Amino acid sequence: MGSVRVISTKLLCATKAKAAAAGPTGTLARAWSVCLGRGVCSSPWRLQSSMSAWLVDQYGSNEVLKFSDETPAPTVNSPNEVMVKVHATSLNPLDIAMRGGYGAKLLNLRRDPLSVVNSDREFPLILGRDVSGVVVDCGSEVTHFFPGDEVWAAVPPWKQGSLAEFVTLTEFEVSHKPKSISHTEAASIPYVASTALSALVNAAGLCKDRCADKRVLIAGGSGGIGTFSIQLLKAWGAHVTVTCSQNAEGLVRGLGADEVVNYMAEDAEEHLETMEKFDVVLDGVGGDTEQWAMGLLKPWSGAKYVTLVTPLLHDTDSLGLLNGTFHAGLSLHNTAFQSAISSGVFYRWGFYAPDGPALDEVRELVDAGKILPVVEAQFPFAQVPQAFQKLEEGHARGKTVVRVAEEDEEGQSEEMGQSDGEYQQEAEHK
Ligand SMILES: NC(=O)c1ccc[n+]([C@@H]2O[C@H](COP(=O)([O-])OP(=O)(O)OC[C@H]3O[C@@H](n4cnc5c(N)ncnc54)[C@H](OP(=O)(O)O)[C@@H]3O)[C@@H](O)[C@H]2O)c1
C-alpha cells in the first residue's frame, strides 16, 4: 500500500508540475502523460536535451558572457538529485570574480579531483549562484521534494550555475521556497543567507538562542550579505551595529540596525572606539578593516572576528594548489595565533556552505515577516550583461536579480524594491 501511495502522490505532483512549470512541447507532454512511475520512463524534462543559458568559455570581462539556446540541459544523474526549472536568480560579487577566473584552480579540483592537470575543462561554465524555481524531476531516492514543488537554493560554485533554464542540485542543497514572496524576491536570498549563516553560526558560534546579549558589528552593512545579516541577527535578538556609506543609513536602519557608522566620515574609527566593545565582528569588506576592527572586540571573553574576504582562492590561483593552500593556511594560522595571544580574540574565516536545512529556517523567518528580501534592481534574462555591469559598478544596496522565466512575475520594472521609509515601517512592525 505504502509504495502505491507514494507513486500516486508523485503522479499527482507531476500533474501539478506540468501546470505550474512552463509547459513542455506537445510531444514531451505526451511522454509525460504515459509515464507510470519513477524509473518506468523519462519525464519530459529528461527528454529536453538543450536549454537557454548565459555561459563563458573563457575568462575575462563582460564581453566573455555569451547567450546560447543550445546549451546541453542538465539531467538527474544520481538518485539524490533534483532538477529545477529556474524562475529567477541573482548576482553576487563571486559571479564577477569567477567570470574573470577567480578560484578556478580550487574549484576545478572540487569539480573533478582526478584530472587536476587538464586545463579549460570547466568550460562552458554557467555562472549564477542563486535559484528560485520549480522542481521538474527527482532522483529515485529523493524524499523531501516532488515535481511541482517551489524551491530555492544556493548553487555551490563548483556546480553549473543558475543563469540558465534548468539547474541540478542534490536534495540536501535545496529547500522549499517561502510562500509569502515571489520568485524574483526569493532569488535574492539563498547565497547570502547560506554564507551569513555559515559565518555567524559555524565561525562566530552564534545561533538564535545565543544572541540576546550579543553585540555584533557588521562591516559592510548595505550590500547583499549585510542587508540579510542585519535582519537575521535582529530576528535572533542581537544588538547590531553597522558600517556603511552615509546614503545607506536609511536602508540599514529600516532593516533594524541599532547603530550606524558612516565609514567615510573622518572620525569613523574614533566613533567606533567610543562604543561598548563587540562580541562578534562580521567583516564583509576586508583590507584595512581587519587592522582596526580586531581592536573593537571584547578581550579575553571568547569574542570572534570573522572575515568573508579571505585570500584562499586568490592564493591558490596565483601560487598553485599546494603552495597557495599552504600560504593561505599559514597566514590564517599566524593571524589567529597573534590575536589569540595578544588579546584573547578568535580570528576566523567565513565561507559559503551549501545547506538546504539552514534555508528552511530562513524560510520560516521570511514567511513570518522577520526577513525581507532587499532587491535593488532586476533585469530580464536577455540583459544578463547589463546586470553584471550594474553589480560591477559597486555600491550595492541589497541584491541584483535576473528574471529567468518571465511568465509568473508581476513586477517588471528595472529598478524595484521598497524605499528606505518602507523598510523602516516594516522593521517597526517586525
Ligand atoms: N567567503 C565567502 O564564501 C563569501 C561569500 C559571499 C560573499 N563574500 C564576500 O563578502 C563581501 C560582501 O559580499 P556582498 O554580497 O555583501 O557584496 P555587495 O553586495 O557587493 O556589497 C558590498 C557593500 O559594501 C559596501 N562597502 C564598500 N566598502 C565599504 C567599507 N569600507 N565599509 C563599509 N561598507 C563598504 C558597498 O557600498 P558602498 O561602496 O556604497 O559603501 C556595498 O553596499 C564580498 O567581498 C564578497 O566577495 C565571501
The ligand as an SDF file (V2000), in Angstrom:
LIG
                    3D

 48 52  0  0  0  0  0  0  0  0999 V2000
   33.8920   33.8390    1.7950 N   0  0  0  0  0  0  0  0  0  0  0  0
   32.7650   33.5770    1.1630 C   0  0  0  0  0  0  0  0  0  0  0  0
   32.3620   32.3970    0.9950 O   0  0  0  0  0  0  0  0  0  0  0  0
   31.9350   34.7310    0.6810 C   0  0  0  0  0  0  0  0  0  0  0  0
   30.6000   34.5330    0.2960 C   0  0  0  0  0  0  0  0  0  0  0  0
   29.8500   35.6350   -0.0870 C   0  0  0  0  0  0  0  0  0  0  0  0
   30.4330   36.9060   -0.1360 C   0  0  0  0  0  0  0  0  0  0  0  0
   31.7450   37.0390    0.1950 N   0  0  0  0  0  0  0  0  0  0  0  0
   32.3970   38.3540    0.1370 C   0  0  0  0  0  0  0  0  0  0  0  0
   31.7740   39.2130    1.0910 O   0  0  0  0  0  0  0  0  0  0  0  0
   31.8390   40.5410    0.6210 C   0  0  0  0  0  0  0  0  0  0  0  0
   30.4430   41.1670    0.7130 C   0  0  0  0  0  0  0  0  0  0  0  0
   29.5720   40.4760   -0.1640 O   0  0  0  0  0  0  0  0  0  0  0  0
   28.1950   41.1390   -0.6270 P   0  0  0  0  0  0  0  0  0  0  0  0
   27.4770   40.1260   -1.4160 O   0  0  0  0  0  0  0  0  0  0  0  0
   27.5160   41.7690    0.5270 O   0  0  0  0  0  0  0  0  0  0  0  0
   28.7500   42.3170   -1.5700 O   0  0  0  0  0  0  0  0  0  0  0  0
   27.9430   43.5530   -2.1800 P   0  0  0  0  0  0  0  0  0  0  0  0
   26.5100   43.1830   -2.2930 O   0  0  0  0  0  0  0  0  0  0  0  0
   28.6740   43.9910   -3.3830 O   0  0  0  0  0  0  0  0  0  0  0  0
   28.0350   44.6740   -1.0440 O   0  0  0  0  0  0  0  0  0  0  0  0
   29.1990   45.2950   -0.6390 C   0  0  0  0  0  0  0  0  0  0  0  0
   28.7460   46.5200    0.1640 C   0  0  0  0  0  0  0  0  0  0  0  0
   29.8280   47.0240    0.9270 O   0  0  0  0  0  0  0  0  0  0  0  0
   29.7650   48.4700    0.8870 C   0  0  0  0  0  0  0  0  0  0  0  0
   31.1070   48.9430    1.1920 N   0  0  0  0  0  0  0  0  0  0  0  0
   32.1590   49.0950    0.3430 C   0  0  0  0  0  0  0  0  0  0  0  0
   33.2700   49.4890    1.0240 N   0  0  0  0  0  0  0  0  0  0  0  0
   32.8980   49.5580    2.3340 C   0  0  0  0  0  0  0  0  0  0  0  0
   33.5930   49.8980    3.5170 C   0  0  0  0  0  0  0  0  0  0  0  0
   34.9010   50.2380    3.5090 N   0  0  0  0  0  0  0  0  0  0  0  0
   32.9230   49.8630    4.6790 N   0  0  0  0  0  0  0  0  0  0  0  0
   31.6120   49.5170    4.7280 C   0  0  0  0  0  0  0  0  0  0  0  0
   30.8910   49.1940    3.6220 N   0  0  0  0  0  0  0  0  0  0  0  0
   31.5300   49.2080    2.4370 C   0  0  0  0  0  0  0  0  0  0  0  0
   29.2390   48.7690   -0.5040 C   0  0  0  0  0  0  0  0  0  0  0  0
   28.5800   50.0290   -0.6090 O   0  0  0  0  0  0  0  0  0  0  0  0
   29.3740   51.4450   -0.7700 P   0  0  0  0  0  0  0  0  0  0  0  0
   30.5640   51.1800   -1.6600 O   0  0  0  0  0  0  0  0  0  0  0  0
   28.4000   52.3650   -1.4100 O   0  0  0  0  0  0  0  0  0  0  0  0
   29.7400   51.8390    0.6100 O   0  0  0  0  0  0  0  0  0  0  0  0
   28.2120   47.6470   -0.6830 C   0  0  0  0  0  0  0  0  0  0  0  0
   26.9560   48.0370   -0.2040 O   0  0  0  0  0  0  0  0  0  0  0  0
   32.3760   40.4820   -0.8020 C   0  0  0  0  0  0  0  0  0  0  0  0
   33.7550   40.7820   -0.7770 O   0  0  0  0  0  0  0  0  0  0  0  0
   32.1780   39.0310   -1.1940 C   0  0  0  0  0  0  0  0  0  0  0  0
   33.0980   38.6090   -2.1640 O   0  0  0  0  0  0  0  0  0  0  0  0
   32.5090   35.9870    0.5990 C   0  0  0  0  0  0  0  0  0  0  0  0
  1  2  1  0
  2  3  2  0
  2  4  1  0
  4  5  1  0
  4 48  2  0
  5  6  2  0
  6  7  1  0
  7  8  2  0
  8  9  1  0
  8 48  1  0
  9 10  1  0
  9 46  1  0
 10 11  1  0
 11 12  1  0
 11 44  1  0
 12 13  1  0
 13 14  1  0
 14 15  2  0
 14 16  1  0
 14 17  1  0
 17 18  1  0
 18 19  2  0
 18 20  1  0
 18 21  1  0
 21 22  1  0
 22 23  1  0
 23 24  1  0
 23 42  1  0
 24 25  1  0
 25 26  1  0
 25 36  1  0
 26 27  1  0
 26 35  1  0
 27 28  2  0
 28 29  1  0
 29 30  1  0
 29 35  2  0
 30 31  1  0
 30 32  2  0
 32 33  1  0
 33 34  2  0
 34 35  1  0
 36 37  1  0
 36 42  1  0
 37 38  1  0
 38 39  2  0
 38 40  1  0
 38 41  1  0
 42 43  1  0
 44 45  1  0
 44 46  1  0
 46 47  1  0
M  CHG  2   8   1  16  -1
M  END
$$$$
